[in-house]
Amino acid sequence: MSDLLPPRDPKMLLREMTARIKIKDIARLAKLRDRVTVKWYESALVGLLFVASLTFLAVVLRLLPRPHPLVYYFVAGSSIALILIVTAVLEFLLRKFHAMRRLYEHQSRLIEELDKELAQLRHQITELLQQTSTEKEGENERAPTARPDDPAR
């Protein structure tokens, strides 16, 4: 083990490192919050998807040749199914993103509450430690000193 002392007070160094870690965590949390917030184009995306699917369906139905009605209905039906599936998948993804946002907000609130409770508990612990140290000092002052010729020893 080295006899060299640290360049600073270890408690002060620990507080500084804890503060730096918290600052990094807050910066990461802010970046994630910006990435997760609702954007204006998300609701417009659903409207554009609906308009694009209607135009795609109109183009498919107008450009299909009509040699056999069975082929026409098959292509039209599969086009409608494709449009519905794509729309459903995008709606599903948007709902999942919305649920993830709500979960993120809930967990952020929970972490903030736990951080406040932890700070309160740390404050209470320091108060208790101070009380016990003052009580021990008071007991040491009141305690009689043992005599060397005391037979009870």
C-alpha positions, 0 to 999 in steps of 0.5 A: 500500500502506498504512503502517498496521500490523495491530492484532495480530501477523499470526501470532497472527491467523492462528492465531486465525482457523484455530482459529475455522474449526476450531471451526465445522467441528467444530460443523457435524460434530457437528450432521451426526453427530446428524442421521445417527445411527440413530434408534429409530423406523427399525426400528419403521418397517419393522414398522409398514409390514408391519402396515399393509400386511397390514391394507390387504390384508385390507381390500381383499380383504374390501371388494371386491365379487365380481361377476366373479372376474377383476376381484377377482383383478386388484384383489387382485393390483394391491394386493399389487403396490402393497404390495410396491413401497412396501415395497421402496422404503422398504427401499431408502431405509433401506439407502441411509441406512445406507450413507451413515451408514457412508460418513460414519463412514469419511470422518470417521475418514479426516479425523481421521487425515489431520488427525493426520498433518498436525499431525505433519508440521507439527511435523516441519517446524518441527523441521527449520526449527529445526535448519537455522537452528541449523546456519546460525548455526553455519556463519556463526560458523565461516566465515572473514571475507573479507579485502579484499586476498584475491586469490581474491575 
